[in-house]
Amino acid sequence: MKVINATYLNDYKVELLFDDKKNQLIDLLSVLQSNPVCKKYLDLIEFKKLKIEDGNIVWGKNWDMIFTIESLYYNTLNKNS
């Protein structure tokens, strides 16, 4: 499974389109607030710089922030908090 399109919507919400045509709306606010490594991306200017690389959404030159494809596909990022 791969992300083929990522659209910034508003706040910390991103709509993802996967290679099997599944759409998923992801809200990353609670993840950003709870993870010290991700706090830099609470700045919306930085957050909006997301890009797709190797079928995943990433932030930063060296993939400072990345999530497992499965957690994005099934929208389970906030389930562990």
Buried (B, 14 or more C-beta within 10 A) or exposed (E): EEBEEBEBEEEBEBEBBBEEEEEBEBBBEEBBEEEEEBEBBEEEEBBEEBEBEEEBBBBBEEEEBBBEBEBBBEEEBBEEE
